[in-house]
Amino acid sequence: MRIWRGGTARIVLIFLVAAISVQPLLAQTAAPKPTVKAPTDKSRLNDVVQALSSVRTFGQVAVSPDGEQLAWVENAGSGKSAIYIAKSAEGSVPHRITAASGGATRSEDSPAWSPDSKRLAFLSDAVKPGQPQLYVMNVSGGGSPKRLTDAQGLLASPGWSPDGKRIALLWTENAERAAGPLVAETPRTGVITETVSEQRLAVIDSGGGKLEALSPEDMYVYEYDWAPDGKHFVTTAAPGNGDDNWYVAQVYTLDASGGAWKSIHKPALQIADPIWSPDGKSIAFISGLMSDEVSVGGDVFIVSAQGGEARNVTPTMKASASWVRWMPDGQNLVIGQDIDGYTGIATVKLSNGAITNLWQGPEQLSQVSVAADGTHTAMLCESFTRPVEVWTGPVGAWHQVTKVNSDLKPLWGEARSVHWTNDDFHLQGWLLYPRGFDPAKKYPMVVQVHGGPGAMAHSSWPGSHSYAAVLSSAGYFVFFPNPRGSFGEGEAFTRANVKDFGYGDFRDILAGVEYVVHNAPVEPEHVGIAGWSYGGYMTMWAVTQTNRFAAAFAGAGIANYQSYYGQNQIDQWMIPFFGASVYDDPQVYARSSPITFIKKVKTPTLVIVGDSDGECPPPQSLEFWHALKTLGVKTELVIYEHEGHSFADPKHQRDVIERVVSWFDTYLR
């Protein structure tokens, strides 16, 4: 499933931290008055949707090894993107680089700096739309980018060898669609076979030549890193279907000349971000219970480059590592953290596991890139109050580089971090207040459960699909809980919902709802629940377990885990969570299936899904809707054409927002 992230050395961006209060929910001085029962104003909805769609979003960020420059990707709409570079010094003026003739806008991304920080490799479809090729540009000397490849299929993740003489790529030759389970699946007709397009590790000379695939033909490579001597790679990889088998990937090394391919570690759970140590003797990586390839969280491990048992260097960390890099001394690591609803950056001392917090704040940091010194960084930064922009500088002393979204202001209410306890768990969530909040009134509330479950609700600027922002603007509280199974409280917390979907995690959500209702002016009888993916499942589950909610919206949910096991295209994710396949232990799947308890539902429920969703296929939504309709429960099902697990069409995104807001207006006002 999917969604789609101090201590003594703590450093804080003062103005960003102050932007989101963590004060008590409300100091009431008078009895709250009822809120006005009125549907969402159409013009206000239009204003918020327009503001959400006006945000300029970004892709990858890359700081040069010397820390003096950075490059980033800005999305240009209609599936196109552009690359910009700038000096790291404050006040530097960005400028665009492109391989397209006449400066035309194409799809250009994946910037990667050479070890000497003088050249930039990137991907561009300047020659043929939809077909990326690798280019190299001499940034310091000027001139036009040089095209190095004439490949067929998808290219991704260029990375320079330590001597700058070669560039590695991930290459899916003759790929039929974009990689990843979020995108719309190709319809299956005729004789169904397991035809697989493998993503292989390939190399090419940085001056030009032939692109040569090195990894085995039957292996799908997800991530890689060059060894310091340039003679080997470390990869995460698995045989067969790339979307499905990420969950069982192992750590492999590969001879950079195309020789030996060796598994050096078979993890108990999922893995991500393998990185060579500066001396080439060890490899660091993240491992933990992860429900989605793009959502990384776990503990940090070290394994010998020759193979063997891996050592957990953060076994007691009350946070989830999201990325890891080596410090130049080879004795310390710098890591990104999801921690108690916040984002953090810390160092880990390998000799004793001591963790030193460098920075922690409520804003979300993503696409973090670290220079060779281990301290200079560049990243995307955003919060509920500030739209996403590129920032750079030493950890905690960053300055803003881009200002493309500077004219945008939040059209929703204030966000506050809230805490509660349940079953001896420390729990956190975010409460988004109604716009124009009046403490003398009471308001309806919608609970939005995040996807995953391996994820965490952050303080982030709402995306173009965000019905939560519109609800807040329209006079609703919106509550974003992080129940057990989420990232942010340590690996034991993340694993606490194994073989227990819908039970402990749902109790955590209910406890959070009651905490908010008793501490903020929420109308107790006018509370709804919503979510997408795991959040859609949890919504379906909620209405089969309680009549606490007056209305519900289930997006891309799961109604029946027994039938779902054979319908979805990433079934490997389920075994770590359920303990066995559905064929070996069907009862554990039935126990957590909303359809098992379907006759208890009384709550009006809106159901939405994409017709090409491979993660949470439409038959699941159809089965749930059919049951509600048969039982006489108010319901509506909407299936969107040519949409996968993540909706891409802006018209469809807007339509979902309008339907969700209208549904809650009908039943919560």
C-alpha positions as CSV (number, residue, x, y, z in Angstrom):
1,M,0.0,0.0,0.0
2,R,1.1,3.6,-0.4
3,I,0.6,6.9,0.3
4,W,2.5,8.5,-1.6
5,R,8.5,12.1,6.1
6,G,17.3,17.8,20.2
7,G,19.8,17.3,22.2
8,T,22.8,19.3,23.2
9,A,23.8,19.9,19.6
10,R,20.3,20.9,18.5
11,I,20.2,23.6,15.9
12,V,16.9,25.1,14.9
13,L,15.5,27.2,12.0
14,I,13.8,29.6,14.4
15,F,11.2,31.1,12.0
16,L,10.2,27.7,10.6
17,V,9.8,26.1,14.0
18,A,7.8,29.0,15.2
19,A,5.4,28.6,12.3
20,I,3.7,25.6,13.8
21,S,2.7,25.9,17.4
22,V,2.9,23.0,19.8
23,Q,0.9,24.8,22.5
24,P,-2.1,23.3,24.2
25,L,-5.0,22.7,21.8
26,L,-7.2,25.4,23.3
27,A,-7.6,27.5,26.4
28,Q,-11.3,27.8,26.5
29,T,-12.9,30.7,28.4
30,A,-16.5,30.3,27.4
31,A,-18.9,27.5,26.4
32,P,-18.5,26.8,22.7
33,K,-21.4,27.8,20.4
34,P,-22.6,25.5,17.6
35,T,-21.0,26.1,14.3
36,V,-23.1,27.4,11.4
37,K,-24.5,24.5,9.3
38,A,-23.7,25.6,5.8
39,P,-22.1,23.7,2.8
40,T,-18.7,24.7,1.6
41,D,-18.7,27.9,-0.4
42,K,-18.0,27.1,-4.0
43,S,-15.8,30.1,-4.6
44,R,-13.7,29.3,-1.5
45,L,-13.3,25.7,-2.7
46,N,-12.2,27.1,-6.1
47,D,-9.7,29.4,-4.4
48,V,-8.1,26.6,-2.4
49,V,-8.0,24.2,-5.3
50,Q,-6.4,26.9,-7.5
51,A,-3.8,27.6,-4.8
52,L,-2.9,23.9,-4.5
53,S,-2.5,23.5,-8.2
54,S,-0.4,26.7,-8.5
55,V,2.4,25.3,-6.4
56,R,5.7,24.8,-8.4
57,T,6.9,21.4,-7.3
58,F,10.4,19.9,-7.4
59,G,12.2,16.7,-8.1
60,Q,15.8,15.7,-7.2
61,V,18.3,18.0,-5.5
62,A,22.1,17.5,-5.8
63,V,24.8,19.4,-4.0
64,S,28.3,19.2,-5.5
65,P,30.9,17.2,-3.7
66,D,32.8,20.4,-2.8
67,G,29.6,22.0,-1.4
68,E,30.0,25.1,-3.6
69,Q,27.1,24.4,-6.1
70,L,23.8,22.7,-6.3
71,A,21.4,21.5,-9.0
72,W,17.7,20.7,-8.8
73,V,14.7,19.8,-10.8
74,E,11.6,21.9,-11.1
75,N,8.5,20.4,-12.5
76,A,7.1,22.4,-15.5
77,G,3.7,20.7,-15.9
78,S,2.4,18.3,-18.5
79,G,5.0,15.7,-17.5
80,K,7.9,18.1,-18.2
81,S,10.7,19.3,-16.0
82,A,13.7,21.6,-16.0
83,I,17.1,21.5,-14.3
84,Y,18.5,24.6,-12.6
85,I,21.9,25.2,-11.0
86,A,23.2,27.9,-8.6
87,K,26.2,28.6,-6.4
88,S,25.6,27.6,-2.8
89,A,26.5,31.1,-1.5
90,E,23.5,33.0,-0.3
91,G,22.1,35.4,-2.9
92,S,23.3,33.3,-5.9
93,V,21.0,33.6,-8.9
94,P,19.9,30.3,-10.4
95,H,20.0,29.6,-14.1
96,R,18.6,26.8,-16.2
97,I,20.6,24.3,-18.1
98,T,19.1,22.2,-20.9
99,A,19.9,19.8,-23.7
100,A,16.9,21.0,-25.7
101,S,17.5,23.2,-28.7
102,G,16.2,26.7,-28.4
103,G,15.6,26.3,-24.7
104,A,12.4,24.3,-25.3
105,T,10.9,22.6,-22.2
106,R,11.4,18.9,-22.1
107,S,11.6,16.2,-19.4
108,E,15.0,16.7,-17.8
109,D,16.0,15.4,-14.4
110,S,18.4,13.3,-12.3
111,P,21.3,15.7,-12.0
112,A,24.6,14.2,-10.8
113,W,27.8,16.0,-10.1
114,S,31.2,14.7,-11.1
115,P,33.7,14.0,-8.3
116,D,35.6,17.2,-9.1
117,S,32.4,19.2,-9.1
118,K,33.1,20.6,-12.6
119,R,30.7,18.5,-14.7
120,L,27.0,17.6,-14.4
121,A,25.4,14.5,-15.8
122,F,21.6,14.5,-16.3
123,L,18.8,12.8,-18.2
124,S,16.8,14.5,-21.0
125,D,14.3,13.5,-23.7
126,A,15.4,16.4,-25.9
127,V,15.8,14.1,-28.9
128,K,12.6,12.1,-28.6
129,P,9.8,12.9,-26.1
130,G,9.5,10.2,-23.5
131,Q,12.8,8.6,-24.3
132,P,15.5,9.8,-21.8
133,Q,19.2,9.9,-22.8
134,L,22.3,10.7,-20.7
135,Y,24.0,14.1,-21.1
136,V,27.1,15.6,-19.6
137,M,27.8,19.3,-19.3
138,N,31.0,21.1,-18.3
139,V,29.5,23.5,-15.8
140,S,32.7,25.4,-15.0
141,G,33.8,25.8,-18.7
142,G,30.5,26.4,-20.3
143,G,29.5,25.0,-23.6
144,S,26.6,22.8,-24.6
145,P,25.6,19.4,-23.0
146,K,27.0,16.3,-24.8
147,R,24.7,13.4,-25.4
148,L,26.4,10.1,-24.4
149,T,23.7,7.5,-25.0
150,D,21.3,6.3,-27.7
151,A,19.4,3.9,-25.4
152,Q,15.9,2.3,-25.8
153,G,13.9,2.1,-22.6
154,L,14.0,3.8,-19.2
155,L,17.2,5.3,-17.8
156,A,17.5,6.4,-14.1
157,S,19.9,7.4,-11.3
158,P,23.2,8.4,-13.1
159,G,26.2,8.2,-10.8
160,W,29.9,9.0,-11.4
161,S,32.8,6.6,-10.7
162,P,35.2,8.0,-8.0
163,D,37.8,8.8,-10.7
164,G,35.2,10.6,-12.9
165,K,35.9,8.3,-15.9
166,R,32.6,6.4,-16.0
167,I,29.0,6.9,-15.2
168,A,26.6,4.2,-14.0
169,L,22.9,4.1,-14.8
170,L,19.9,2.0,-14.0
171,W,18.6,0.9,-17.4
172,T,15.3,-0.9,-18.1
173,E,15.6,-1.8,-21.8
174,N,12.4,-1.6,-23.9
175,A,10.3,-0.8,-20.8
176,E,6.5,-0.7,-21.5
177,R,5.7,1.9,-18.8
178,A,7.2,4.0,-16.1
179,A,8.7,2.1,-13.2
180,G,6.9,1.7,-9.8
181,P,3.6,0.4,-8.5
182,L,2.1,3.9,-8.1
183,V,1.6,4.4,-11.9
184,A,-1.3,3.0,-13.9
185,E,-0.8,-0.7,-14.7
186,T,-0.8,-1.9,-18.3
187,P,-4.1,-3.8,-19.0
188,R,-3.7,-7.5,-19.0
189,T,-5.4,-9.3,-21.9
190,G,-4.8,-12.6,-23.8
191,V,-2.7,-15.3,-22.3
192,I,-1.3,-13.9,-19.0
193,T,2.4,-14.5,-18.5
194,E,5.0,-13.2,-16.1
195,T,6.9,-11.1,-18.7
196,V,9.3,-8.9,-16.7
197,S,11.5,-6.0,-17.9
198,E,14.5,-6.0,-15.5
199,Q,16.2,-2.8,-14.4
200,R,19.9,-3.5,-14.8
201,L,23.0,-1.6,-13.7
202,A,24.9,-0.3,-16.7
203,V,28.0,1.9,-17.2
204,I,29.3,4.1,-19.9
205,D,32.5,6.1,-20.3
206,S,32.0,9.7,-19.3
207,G,33.5,10.9,-22.6
208,G,31.1,8.7,-24.6
209,G,30.9,5.2,-25.9
210,K,28.7,2.2,-25.6
211,L,26.2,1.7,-22.7
212,E,27.1,-1.7,-21.2
213,A,24.7,-3.6,-18.9
214,L,26.7,-5.3,-16.1
215,S,24.2,-6.9,-13.7
216,P,22.6,-10.2,-14.5
217,E,19.7,-10.3,-17.0
218,D,17.3,-11.9,-14.5
219,M,17.9,-9.4,-11.6
220,Y,16.1,-6.2,-10.9
221,V,18.5,-3.6,-9.4
222,Y,16.8,-0.9,-7.2
223,E,19.7,1.1,-5.8
224,Y,23.5,1.1,-6.1
225,D,26.7,2.9,-4.9
226,W,30.2,2.9,-6.3
227,A,33.0,1.5,-4.1
228,P,35.7,4.1,-3.3
229,D,38.2,2.3,-5.5
230,G,35.7,2.3,-8.5
231,K,36.2,-1.4,-8.9
232,H,32.9,-2.6,-7.4
233,F,29.3,-1.7,-6.8
234,V,27.0,-2.4,-3.9
235,T,23.3,-2.9,-4.9
236,T,19.9,-3.8,-3.6
237,A,18.4,-6.3,-6.0
238,A,16.0,-9.2,-6.5
239,P,15.1,-11.6,-9.3
240,G,11.8,-11.2,-11.2
241,N,9.1,-8.6,-11.0
242,G,10.6,-5.3,-9.9
243,D,7.5,-3.8,-8.2
244,D,6.7,-7.0,-6.2
245,N,10.1,-8.3,-5.3
246,W,11.6,-5.2,-3.7
247,Y,10.2,-6.6,-0.5
248,V,12.6,-9.5,-0.7
249,A,15.6,-7.7,-2.1
250,Q,19.1,-8.6,-0.8
251,V,22.4,-6.7,-0.7
252,Y,24.7,-7.7,-3.6
253,T,28.2,-6.6,-4.7
254,L,29.1,-6.5,-8.4
255,D,32.5,-6.3,-10.1
256,A,32.5,-3.0,-12.0
257,S,34.2,-4.7,-15.0
258,G,31.2,-7.0,-15.3
259,G,32.5,-9.9,-13.3
260,A,31.3,-11.5,-10.1
261,W,27.8,-10.9,-8.7
262,K,27.6,-11.9,-5.0
263,S,24.9,-11.7,-2.3
264,I,26.5,-10.5,0.9
265,H,23.4,-10.1,3.0
266,K,19.9,-11.5,3.1
267,P,17.9,-9.2,5.4
268,A,15.0,-10.3,7.6
269,L,13.0,-7.4,6.4
270,Q,13.2,-4.6,3.7
271,I,16.3,-2.7,2.8
272,A,17.3,0.7,1.3
273,D,20.1,3.1,0.7
274,P,23.3,1.0,0.6
275,I,26.4,3.1,1.0
276,W,30.1,2.1,0.9
277,S,32.4,3.2,3.8
278,P,35.3,5.5,2.8
279,D,37.8,2.7,3.3
280,G,35.7,0.3,1.2
281,K,35.6,-2.3,3.9
282,S,32.0,-1.9,5.1
283,I,28.5,-1.1,3.7
284,A,25.8,0.8,5.6
285,F,22.1,0.5,4.8
286,I,18.7,0.9,6.3
287,S,16.6,-2.1,7.2
288,G,13.1,-2.4,8.8
289,L,9.5,-3.2,8.2
290,M,8.6,-1.1,5.1
291,S,5.3,-1.3,3.3
292,D,6.4,0.8,0.2
293,E,9.5,1.1,-1.9
294,V,9.5,4.9,-1.8
295,S,8.8,5.2,1.9
296,V,11.9,4.3,3.8
297,G,12.1,3.8,7.6
298,G,14.0,1.5,9.9
299,D,17.3,1.0,11.8
300,V,20.8,1.5,10.4
301,F,23.0,-1.5,9.8
302,I,26.6,-2.2,8.9
303,V,27.8,-5.3,7.0
304,S,31.3,-6.3,5.8
305,A,31.8,-5.8,2.1
306,Q,32.8,-9.5,2.1
307,G,29.5,-10.5,3.5
308,G,28.3,-12.0,6.8
309,E,26.1,-10.9,9.7
310,A,24.9,-7.3,9.7
311,R,25.2,-5.2,12.9
312,N,22.4,-2.9,13.9
313,V,24.0,0.3,15.0
314,T,20.7,2.0,16.1
315,P,18.9,-0.8,18.0
316,T,17.3,1.5,20.6
317,M,16.6,4.6,18.5
318,K,13.2,6.1,19.1
319,A,13.0,7.3,15.5
320,S,13.0,5.8,11.9
321,A,16.0,6.4,9.7
322,S,15.1,7.7,6.3
323,W,18.6,8.0,4.7
324,V,22.2,7.3,5.7
325,R,25.6,8.7,4.6
326,W,29.2,8.2,5.8
327,M,31.1,10.9,7.5
328,P,34.6,11.3,5.9
329,D,36.3,9.8,9.0
330,G,34.6,6.5,8.4
331,Q,33.8,6.3,12.1
332,N,30.5,8.1,12.1
333,L,27.3,8.2,10.0
334,V,25.0,11.0,9.3
335,I,21.3,10.0,9.1
336,G,17.9,11.5,8.4
337,Q,15.2,10.7,10.9
338,D,11.4,10.6,11.1
339,I,10.9,11.3,14.8
340,D,7.7,12.0,16.7
341,G,6.0,13.7,13.7
342,Y,9.1,15.8,13.0
343,T,12.1,15.5,10.7
344,G,15.6,15.2,12.2
345,I,19.2,14.9,11.2
346,A,21.7,13.2,13.5
347,T,25.1,11.5,13.6
348,V,25.7,7.9,14.8
349,K,29.1,6.9,16.3
350,L,29.9,3.4,15.2
351,S,32.1,2.5,18.2
352,N,29.3,2.8,20.7
353,G,26.1,3.6,18.8
354,A,25.8,7.1,20.4
355,I,23.3,9.3,18.5
356,T,23.9,13.1,18.5
357,N,21.0,15.2,17.3
358,L,22.2,17.9,14.9
359,W,18.8,19.4,14.0
360,Q,15.1,18.6,14.5
361,G,12.0,20.5,13.3
362,P,8.4,20.2,12.3
363,E,9.0,20.9,8.6
364,Q,9.5,18.1,6.2
365,L,12.9,17.7,4.5
366,S,13.2,15.6,1.4
367,Q,15.6,14.8,-1.4
368,V,18.4,15.5,1.0
369,S,21.9,15.6,-0.7
370,V,25.1,15.6,1.4
371,A,28.5,17.0,0.2
372,A,31.8,15.2,0.6
373,D,32.5,16.9,3.9
374,G,29.4,15.2,5.5
375,T,28.0,18.6,6.8
376,H,27.0,20.7,3.8
377,T,23.6,19.7,2.5
378,A,20.9,20.7,0.1
379,M,17.3,19.6,0.2
380,L,13.6,20.4,-0.3
381,C,12.0,22.0,2.7
382,E,8.2,22.6,3.4
383,S,5.6,22.8,6.1
384,F,1.9,23.4,6.6
385,T,2.7,27.1,6.5
386,R,5.5,27.3,3.8
387,P,5.4,25.8,0.4
388,V,8.2,23.7,-0.9
389,E,11.5,25.4,-1.9
390,V,15.2,24.4,-2.3
391,W,17.4,25.1,0.7
392,T,21.2,24.6,1.2
393,G,24.0,25.1,3.7
394,P,25.6,23.4,6.7
395,V,23.1,21.3,8.8
396,G,20.8,23.6,10.7
397,A,22.3,26.8,9.2
398,W,20.5,26.6,5.9
399,H,19.4,29.4,3.6
400,Q,16.6,29.4,1.0
401,V,17.8,29.2,-2.6
402,T,14.6,29.3,-4.6
403,K,11.5,31.5,-4.2
404,V,9.2,30.2,-6.9
405,N,6.3,29.8,-4.5
406,S,6.9,32.9,-2.4
407,D,3.6,34.5,-3.4
408,L,1.6,31.5,-2.0
409,K,0.0,31.8,1.4
410,P,-1.9,29.1,3.3
411,L,-5.6,29.2,2.8
412,W,-6.2,26.7,5.7
413,G,-5.9,26.9,9.4
414,E,-3.0,26.5,11.9
415,A,-1.5,23.1,12.4
416,R,-0.5,21.8,15.9
417,S,1.3,18.7,17.0
418,V,-0.7,16.7,19.5
419,H,0.2,13.8,21.8
420,W,-1.8,11.1,23.6
421,T,-1.2,7.6,24.9
422,N,-2.9,4.2,24.4
423,D,-1.9,0.7,25.4
424,D,1.4,2.1,26.8
425,F,2.3,3.6,23.4
426,H,3.4,7.3,23.1
427,L,1.4,8.6,20.1
428,Q,1.6,11.7,18.0
429,G,-0.4,13.4,15.3
430,W,-1.2,16.7,13.6
431,L,-4.4,18.7,14.1
432,L,-5.2,21.2,11.3
433,Y,-7.5,23.9,12.6
434,P,-10.3,25.5,10.6
435,R,-9.4,28.6,8.7
436,G,-10.6,31.6,10.6
437,F,-10.9,29.6,13.8
438,D,-13.2,31.1,16.4
439,P,-12.7,29.5,19.9
440,A,-16.3,30.4,20.7
441,K,-17.6,28.0,18.1
442,K,-17.6,24.2,17.7
443,Y,-16.6,22.6,14.4
444,P,-17.0,19.2,12.6
445,M,-13.8,17.1,12.2
446,V,-12.5,14.6,9.6
447,V,-9.8,12.1,10.6
448,Q,-7.4,11.5,7.7
449,V,-5.4,8.3,8.1
450,H,-2.1,8.2,6.2
451,G,-1.1,5.5,3.7
452,G,1.5,2.8,4.3
453,P,1.2,1.8,7.1
454,G,5.0,2.4,6.9
455,A,4.9,6.2,6.7
456,M,4.4,9.2,9.0
457,A,2.1,12.2,8.7
458,H,4.4,15.3,8.5
459,S,4.0,19.0,8.5
460,S,4.0,19.5,4.7
461,W,2.4,21.9,2.2
462,P,-0.8,20.2,0.9
463,G,-0.5,18.7,-2.6
464,S,-2.9,19.2,-5.5
465,H,-4.9,16.2,-4.4
466,S,-5.4,17.5,-0.8
467,Y,-9.1,17.5,0.2
468,A,-7.8,18.1,3.8
469,A,-6.7,21.6,3.0
470,V,-10.1,22.4,1.4
471,L,-11.9,20.9,4.4
472,S,-9.9,23.1,6.8
473,S,-10.6,26.1,4.7
474,A,-14.3,25.2,4.8
475,G,-14.5,25.1,8.5
476,Y,-13.4,21.6,9.5
477,F,-10.8,20.3,11.9
478,V,-8.6,17.7,10.2
479,F,-6.8,15.2,12.4
480,F,-3.8,13.3,11.0
481,P,-2.9,10.5,13.5
482,N,0.3,8.4,13.5
483,P,-0.8,5.1,15.0
484,R,1.4,2.1,15.8
485,G,2.7,0.8,12.5
486,S,3.8,4.3,11.5
487,F,7.4,5.5,11.4
488,G,8.7,8.0,13.9
489,E,8.9,6.1,17.2
490,G,11.4,3.3,16.6
491,E,11.3,0.0,14.9
492,A,9.4,-1.8,17.7
493,F,6.6,0.7,17.3
494,T,6.6,0.2,13.5
495,R,6.3,-3.6,13.9
496,A,3.6,-3.3,16.5
497,N,0.8,-3.9,14.0
498,V,2.2,-7.2,12.6
499,K,-0.6,-9.8,12.4
500,D,-2.9,-7.2,14.0
501,F,-4.1,-4.8,11.2
502,G,-7.3,-3.0,12.3
503,Y,-6.9,-3.8,16.0
504,G,-4.2,-2.0,18.0
505,D,-3.7,0.6,15.3
506,F,-7.4,1.4,15.1
507,R,-7.5,1.7,18.9
508,D,-4.7,4.2,18.7
509,I,-6.7,6.3,16.2
510,L,-9.9,6.1,18.3
511,A,-8.0,7.2,21.4
512,G,-6.5,10.1,19.4
513,V,-10.0,11.1,18.2
514,E,-11.4,11.2,21.8
515,Y,-8.4,13.1,23.0
516,V,-8.9,15.8,20.4
517,V,-12.7,15.9,20.9
518,H,-12.2,16.5,24.6
519,N,-9.5,19.2,24.2
520,A,-10.6,21.1,21.1
521,P,-14.0,22.5,20.2
522,V,-15.0,19.6,18.0
523,E,-18.7,18.6,17.6
524,P,-18.6,15.0,19.0
525,E,-21.4,13.8,16.7
526,H,-20.0,15.4,13.6
527,V,-16.7,13.4,13.1
528,G,-15.8,11.7,9.9
529,I,-13.0,9.4,8.7
530,A,-11.1,9.3,5.4
531,G,-7.9,7.9,3.9
532,W,-6.2,6.5,0.8
533,S,-4.5,3.1,0.5
534,Y,-3.8,1.9,4.0
535,G,-5.9,4.9,5.1
536,G,-8.6,3.7,2.7
537,Y,-8.5,0.2,4.3
538,M,-8.6,1.7,7.8
539,T,-11.6,3.7,6.8
540,M,-13.4,0.6,5.5
541,W,-12.4,-1.2,8.7
542,A,-13.5,1.7,10.9
543,V,-17.1,1.7,9.7
544,T,-17.3,-2.1,10.3
545,Q,-16.2,-1.7,13.9
546,T,-17.9,1.3,15.2
547,N,-20.7,3.9,14.6
548,R,-18.4,6.6,16.0
549,F,-18.1,8.3,12.6
550,A,-21.0,10.1,10.9
551,A,-19.5,9.8,7.4
552,A,-16.5,8.1,5.7
553,F,-14.5,8.3,2.5
554,A,-12.4,5.3,1.5
555,G,-9.9,5.9,-1.3
556,A,-8.2,2.9,-2.9
557,G,-9.0,0.8,0.0
558,I,-8.9,-3.0,0.8
559,A,-12.1,-4.7,1.7
560,N,-11.1,-8.4,1.7
561,Y,-7.5,-9.4,2.4
562,Q,-8.1,-13.0,1.3
563,S,-9.2,-12.0,-2.2
564,Y,-6.8,-9.1,-2.3
565,Y,-3.8,-11.4,-2.0
566,G,-4.5,-12.8,-5.4
567,Q,-5.6,-9.6,-7.1
568,N,-2.8,-7.1,-6.3
569,Q,0.5,-7.0,-8.1
570,I,2.8,-6.5,-5.0
571,D,1.7,-9.4,-2.8
572,Q,5.2,-9.8,-1.3
573,W,4.5,-6.9,1.0
574,M,1.9,-8.8,2.9
575,I,3.9,-11.7,4.3
576,P,6.1,-9.7,6.7
577,F,2.9,-8.1,8.1
578,F,0.6,-11.2,8.2
579,G,3.3,-13.8,9.0
580,A,2.4,-16.2,6.1
581,S,0.8,-16.3,2.7
582,V,-3.0,-16.4,2.5
583,Y,-2.8,-20.0,1.3
584,D,-0.9,-21.0,4.5
585,D,-2.9,-19.0,7.0
586,P,-6.2,-17.7,5.6
587,Q,-7.6,-16.9,9.0
588,V,-5.2,-14.2,9.9
589,Y,-6.2,-12.4,6.6
590,A,-9.9,-12.9,7.3
591,R,-9.5,-11.5,10.9
592,S,-8.4,-8.1,9.5
593,S,-10.8,-7.9,6.5
594,P,-13.6,-5.4,6.7
595,I,-15.8,-7.7,4.6
596,T,-15.8,-10.2,7.6
597,F,-17.7,-7.6,9.6
598,I,-19.6,-5.9,6.8
599,K,-23.1,-6.4,8.2
600,K,-22.3,-4.0,11.1
601,V,-21.9,-1.0,8.8
602,K,-24.3,1.9,9.2
603,T,-22.0,4.8,8.1
604,P,-22.5,6.6,4.8
605,T,-19.4,5.8,2.8
606,L,-17.9,7.3,-0.4
607,V,-15.6,4.9,-2.3
608,I,-13.1,6.0,-4.9
609,V,-10.4,4.1,-6.9
610,G,-8.5,4.2,-10.2
611,D,-9.3,1.6,-12.8
612,S,-5.6,0.7,-13.3
613,D,-4.5,0.5,-9.7
614,G,-2.2,-2.4,-9.2
615,E,-1.6,-1.9,-5.5
616,C,-5.2,-1.7,-4.3
617,P,-7.2,-3.0,-7.3
618,P,-10.7,-1.7,-8.1
619,P,-12.4,-5.1,-7.3
620,Q,-11.7,-4.3,-3.6
621,S,-13.6,-1.1,-3.8
622,L,-16.3,-2.7,-5.9
623,E,-16.8,-5.5,-3.4
624,F,-17.1,-3.1,-0.5
625,W,-19.5,-0.8,-2.3
626,H,-21.6,-3.8,-3.5
627,A,-22.0,-5.0,0.1
628,L,-23.0,-1.6,1.4
629,K,-25.5,-1.1,-1.4
630,T,-27.0,-4.5,-0.8
631,L,-27.3,-3.8,2.9
632,G,-29.0,-0.5,2.3
633,V,-26.2,1.7,3.6
634,K,-25.8,5.1,1.8
635,T,-22.8,4.8,-0.5
636,E,-21.4,5.9,-3.8
637,L,-18.6,4.3,-5.9
638,V,-16.5,6.3,-8.4
639,I,-13.9,4.6,-10.6
640,Y,-11.5,6.9,-12.6
641,E,-10.3,5.9,-16.0
642,H,-6.6,5.4,-16.7
643,E,-5.6,6.1,-13.1
644,G,-3.2,4.0,-11.0
645,H,-2.7,4.1,-7.3
646,S,-1.6,7.7,-7.5
647,F,-3.9,9.9,-9.6
648,A,-2.1,11.9,-12.3
649,D,-4.9,13.8,-14.1
650,P,-5.5,17.2,-12.5
651,K,-9.1,17.1,-13.5
652,H,-9.5,13.8,-11.7
653,Q,-7.7,15.2,-8.6
654,R,-10.1,18.2,-8.5
655,D,-13.1,16.0,-9.0
656,V,-12.0,13.8,-6.0
657,I,-11.7,16.9,-3.8
658,E,-15.1,18.2,-4.8
659,R,-16.8,14.8,-4.2
660,V,-15.1,14.3,-0.8
661,V,-15.9,17.8,0.4
662,S,-19.5,17.5,-0.8
663,W,-19.9,14.1,0.9
664,F,-18.7,15.4,4.3
665,D,-20.8,18.6,3.9
666,T,-23.8,16.4,3.4
667,Y,-23.3,14.2,6.5
668,L,-21.3,16.3,8.9
669,R,-22.9,19.7,8.5
